[in-house]
């Protein structure tokens, strides 16, 4: 049975990924997608992050989900966690060739990294891209 993602998060589709790359989805939603697929769950009753599904190195370093778009270190960690065979998924599955010189900022790069990590998550979990 497929896991139901929270209603406030968009599905992992090509349209969603292009919206992330094109900055049509807020930083908050991008961060929430990454946190969710890393395993972070917020317990509203206890007002506390549950880390039971979070890989131990993430849980130790980030007991609450980091802001990936604002901060470089968690994005570097995302990049390093992508298996070598999945490093080119952004290009292979979306045809993304990168931003033009002079038109991108660290924020753009972090959004592209977020999409590549989510694509890698999908590949690792045998999820089909729609």
N, C-alpha and C positions, 0 to 999 in steps of 0.2 A: 504494500500500500504506500503510495506517495505521501510524503510529509506535506502538510498544509502550511504554506508560508503565511505570515501575518498579513492581514488585509491592507496595511499601509505600505507594503513593499511590492514593487512591480515584479512581474515574472522575469526569469532569466531568458530573454529572447533577443534576437538581433536588434529589434526596435529599441529595447531597453538599453542595450549596449551602445548603440549609436547615440541615443539620447544622453547617456553618460559622457561619451566622448565629445559630443557637441554642446555640452553644458546646459542641456535642457532639463536635467534632473538635478535637484538641489544637492549640495554637499552632504546635508543631513541624511538624505535618502541613500546616497552612495555609501556613506559610513555605516548606516544601518544594514544595508545589504551585506557588506563585508563582515560586520560583526555577527550577523545572523548565520552566514555560511561558515564562519570560523567556529561557531558553536555557542556564542554568547546568548543567554536567555535572561530576560529581566523578569523577576518575580515581583509583580505589582503589589501583592499583599505584604510582602516583607520589605519592599523598596530596596531590593538588593540584586546584584547581578549573580546569576548562577553560572558556574564555570565547569560543570560536570562534563559537558561535551566539548570543551575547549582543549586543544592540544596543550600539554603541560608547559612548554616553553612560552607559549602565548599567555597562558594564565598567570605564570609567575611574573613575566615582564609587564603584562598589562591586565591587572585584575579587574579593570573596567575597560570597555572597548575604547581604543584610541581614536583620535580624529586623524584619519589617514590623509585627508586632503590638506589639512593645515600643517601637518608635521611629517618631516622626512623620515625619521627613524622607523616608524611602523611600516611605511611604504617600502623601505629598503628590505625590511624583514619579509614583507609579502613577496617581493621580487625574488629573494633568495629561497623562498619556500616553493617556488614554481619548479617542478621537475624539468630538467634540460629538454626533454622531448616535447614539452608544452610551451616553451619560451616563445615560439613563433605563432601561437594560435590567433593572436590579434590580426596578423597578416593573412594567415592561412584560412581562417573561418570568416573573417569580416572583410578581408581585402584592404585593411587599414595600412596605409603606407607611411604613416607618420604625419606630424604637423610640419608646415613649411617654416623654414628658418625665419626668425623674426616675428612669427605669429604664435609662438607657444611660450608658456611660462611653466614654472614648477607645478602649478596647479593642473595644467593640461597633462603634464607627464604623469602626475599622480593618478589622474582619472584614467589614463590609458593603462597604467599599471593595475588599477582596480579591475578594469574590464579583463585584462589578460589573466589576472588571478582568478576571477570568476569563471572564465572560459576553462582554465586549468582545473578548477574545482569540478566543473561539469564533465570534463574529459575523465578525470580520476574516478568520478562516481557514475560513469556510463549514462549521463543524461544527454539527451538529444537537444541540439540547438534548433529553435524554431524561429 
